[in-house]
Amino acid sequence: MEINRNLEARLDELNPRNRDLLKFLLTEIENGSYQNYIEEKIRTEVRELVAEEIKL
Amino acid sequence: MILQSIQLKNFRQYYGDQELTFAQGDKNITIIFGVNGQGKTGIFRALMFALYGSTHIQQDNTEETVHLVNLRRLEENNGSLVTGFVKVTFSHKNKKYEISRQLKAVKNNSKIQERFDRVELFITDENGNYSPTPINDPQEVKRIMSSVLNEDIKDFFLFDAEKIDTLAKTNSQVKKEVKSAILRLLQIDNVDKAQEILKRLYTKENSNIVSNSKNIDISTKNNEIYAEKIKRESNIELKDQIEENLRNCKMQIEKYNLQLSQNAEIKLIQDKLHEQENQFITLEGRISDKKREVYRIILQKSPFLLLKSSFVNVSNYLDQILSQQENIVPIEVIDKSLSTKVCACCNNNLNQHLDNLNYIESLKNNYKRSLMGSFTSSIKNMIIDQSNSYEENDKFINLLLKDFRELNKAKDLILTQMEQTKIEIGNKAKSQIDMSKIESMIQQSKYDSDQMHLQIAKLKVEIDNSEEKIGLLEKTLEKMMTENENLKYDAKVLEILGSLKDDLKGISEVFSTEMRESLKESTTEIFKTLIDSKDRNLVKNIEINNKFELEIIGWDNTEITQDISQGQRQIVALSFITALAKVAAGGANTISFPLFMDTPFGRISGKNRDHLIENIPGLTSQWILLLTDTELTTNEERSFKSTNRLGKWYRLNQQELYHTIIEEVSLSDTIATRGM
């Protein structure tokens, strides 16, 4: 299932980085993914983002 | 989700292969009509079995076995395996799904053994790509089905009559179900889960960085954060505990108030008794007056009434006397005749006419009796008077006695009523304890409740302060880490996680309030559309309170959740379901799930049925109804046809026991069997 439209509208008000990360997090939860998996994915995503930022 | 078709094979009453397709699009109503026992609920069971593997529905006792494989087929194949099968096809978000489940059963003499055999799910994606291999891992199928229509909320869209009845109740179980449906369908629970994940991730990352940094300042700051967090958690725990106590305390106050209201009932009954006692006293007074009047009248009149027969004889006798006295000669004439010895009337010499002399002497003797003439006449007159008023007196005395009897009867009745009232008071009083004791307990509970409110408010402030302090400390820690070259990278990671956490927290608060508001408005609006116009103003609002419970507010702003009729509450339940799906779909005009209802009209009045028939097709993408003959009379048939939304029309035709055929009926035909 998709993220609730009203929730999505609220997320769209955030900065693009946080918006995408939170959308990803909420979609994974909605699709019933395991919490450990979600946690790991978020950690990896954030780390990759920081690595790129530092490189820049 | 759009249901397209269902196929059944040897499932419940459906012997052999049967199939039906569901209406969709503009003509989105499907009616499956069957009298009780012909297999309507069998279709509902088939749907729930195929989509979710459910062997029981709301109305079943889950501890008892429900046989799903057709019993006729099992009987015919005694000792051999029989396959029961259901396949449902549906589409959802441009994907097509084909889900089937199969059962195997065997009957040995009178014992039936049944087991689930397999599930198969085929999905055709939005581009028409079709996987030739079905998904048959039950867990994976469950996960996919939950992503289409979550199992926790399926009962709000696909429901039997029992469900709508249950939803219309207001007990704690229903409140819990309603709350979980709101949280689930509006994804508020996902936001909570996401917050937990981020919090945990942040804490883990933070601990890792601190332990890797080997920096005393950072460790100290981290310990400070940790200590504050412990303080916050313990305050949260304490607050939760007090809130729980507060709920119990409120329940206790309600219980005491109930006892008081029962005492108030006793008071009312006592007032009734006082009134009865007053009536009794008044009646006694009237009876006493009446008694005196009866005595007086009886003493006055009854002797004459009793002497009625004697009066006739006396009267005759008096008549005789009076007639004898009619010829009496005046005394002066008699005396003169006797003194002169010459009859004053005929001049006969009495010395010569001794007979005449004797006669006049006898007249003289009779003279005494003539003195009684006037007395006799007065007795005679009295007898005449009394005889003339005899009927009247008899009537009057009878009337008096009748009044007297009736007053006594009324007194006996009041006495009986007083006895009953005393028993009533006794019964009520048995379950009561001293009223003043209850009053003091209420006062105590209210005091406790006020104290708890204060404690909670104080704890909330402390928790907020802790949150703020933790936030500041974390920022300081992040800064310290950022300033530390070795920790720059990790600090940045932590900073992002922290900002995600903060953003989500902000969204969570606004989103939850926003959803409750939308749900409240939508439920009220739909209710006003669905309810009969005469009841439209009965309900002002349908509120969703901060505990996500339904509250029905009346026209005068009082809560009337418990006071409206069961039928009206069912309309509230239907309005809520529809509103929930609409809000979940982001305020779309129609809900994106079918409403599948098994015998829903049982308690709903004729006018409300007409309103539902007129309006539900416009609110949902599909409306599938399993209706019995009392729900689909010629009136409802006319209403359905006049909507111009009727797409499919089926009749369940029982050929023999456990052998029902699904017959499609032309939309121009008549199907209703009642109300002709």
HADDOCK unambig.tbl for C-alpha pairs under 7 A between the chains (distance, minus, plus):
assign (segid A and resid 1 and name CA) (segid B and resid 147 and name CA) 4.93 0.50 0.50
assign (segid A and resid 1 and name CA) (segid B and resid 148 and name CA) 6.13 0.50 0.50
assign (segid A and resid 4 and name CA) (segid B and resid 186 and name CA) 6.46 0.50 0.50
assign (segid A and resid 4 and name CA) (segid B and resid 187 and name CA) 6.64 0.50 0.50
assign (segid A and resid 4 and name CA) (segid B and resid 584 and name CA) 6.26 0.50 0.50
assign (segid A and resid 4 and name CA) (segid B and resid 585 and name CA) 6.95 0.50 0.50
assign (segid A and resid 4 and name CA) (segid B and resid 586 and name CA) 6.61 0.50 0.50
assign (segid A and resid 5 and name CA) (segid B and resid 585 and name CA) 6.94 0.50 0.50
assign (segid A and resid 5 and name CA) (segid B and resid 586 and name CA) 4.94 0.50 0.50
assign (segid A and resid 6 and name CA) (segid B and resid 586 and name CA) 5.95 0.50 0.50
assign (segid A and resid 7 and name CA) (segid B and resid 511 and name CA) 6.60 0.50 0.50
assign (segid A and resid 10 and name CA) (segid B and resid 507 and name CA) 6.60 0.50 0.50
assign (segid A and resid 18 and name CA) (segid B and resid 500 and name CA) 5.95 0.50 0.50
assign (segid A and resid 25 and name CA) (segid B and resid 194 and name CA) 6.73 0.50 0.50
assign (segid A and resid 26 and name CA) (segid B and resid 190 and name CA) 6.41 0.50 0.50
assign (segid A and resid 26 and name CA) (segid B and resid 194 and name CA) 6.56 0.50 0.50
assign (segid A and resid 29 and name CA) (segid B and resid 190 and name CA) 6.28 0.50 0.50
assign (segid A and resid 30 and name CA) (segid B and resid 190 and name CA) 6.69 0.50 0.50
assign (segid A and resid 31 and name CA) (segid B and resid 147 and name CA) 5.91 0.50 0.50
assign (segid A and resid 32 and name CA) (segid B and resid 143 and name CA) 6.70 0.50 0.50
assign (segid A and resid 39 and name CA) (segid B and resid 197 and name CA) 6.51 0.50 0.50
assign (segid A and resid 39 and name CA) (segid B and resid 201 and name CA) 6.65 0.50 0.50
assign (segid A and resid 46 and name CA) (segid B and resid 493 and name CA) 6.17 0.50 0.50
assign (segid A and resid 47 and name CA) (segid B and resid 493 and name CA) 6.05 0.50 0.50
assign (segid A and resid 50 and name CA) (segid B and resid 489 and name CA) 6.90 0.50 0.50
assign (segid A and resid 50 and name CA) (segid B and resid 492 and name CA) 6.54 0.50 0.50
assign (segid A and resid 50 and name CA) (segid B and resid 493 and name CA) 6.33 0.50 0.50
